[in-house]
Amino acid sequence: MSFVEQRKEDFEKTIIHFRQEITSLRTGRATPALVEDIAVESYGTKQPMKAVASISVQDAKTIVVDPWDKGLVQAVETAIRNSQLGINPVNDGKVIRLPLPDLTQERRQELIKVLHQKLESARVSIRKIREDIRDEIDKQFKNNDIGEDDKYKLQEELDKIVKDYNEKVKAIGEDKEKEINTI
């Protein structure tokens, strides 16, 4: 296994992070991922929603948040209102229902812009990892740890891996864009 192959895990982490980032983009379908990381003020600290409540999907357009401590119902509702999801929570005193409105074309375009920003951020991360690895290859070459042929072979291998991961990011982005545009 080459030095470049050993660093492949860094690229995988970027893909995983990118997938997590785009799960919070609302697509018109209810999913717990939309609200599970919203910070809720509880017991004097901010905690993610998933740490203070159970989150379930009632139907395709409704998320139900059931705080384990009923004293936190108001704090959970406030956190949802203050988030930038654009969802109006319905509090019945025990659970909070989040009816998802249909996405307007304008909102879809905003979500696609956000998606493109996240796509570019993932590409920048991949480029940064590539540059770190290239610097390391150059350093090994200067220290005479590897020969010139090996240096170019490693750089070619690195370029191939970077291309593959950029294709993965592009495919994930295209799938999410289709999901956002599906009515």
Secondary structure as UniProt FT lines:
FT   HELIX           3..6
FT   HELIX           8..23
FT   HELIX           32..34
FT   TURN            35..37
FT   STRAND          39..42
FT   TURN            43..44
FT   STRAND          45..48
FT   HELIX           49..52
FT   STRAND          53..59
FT   TURN            60..61
FT   STRAND          62..67
FT   HELIX           70..72
FT   HELIX           73..82
FT   TURN            84..85
FT   STRAND          90..91
FT   STRAND          96..99
FT   HELIX           105..142
FT   TURN            143..144
FT   HELIX           148..181
//
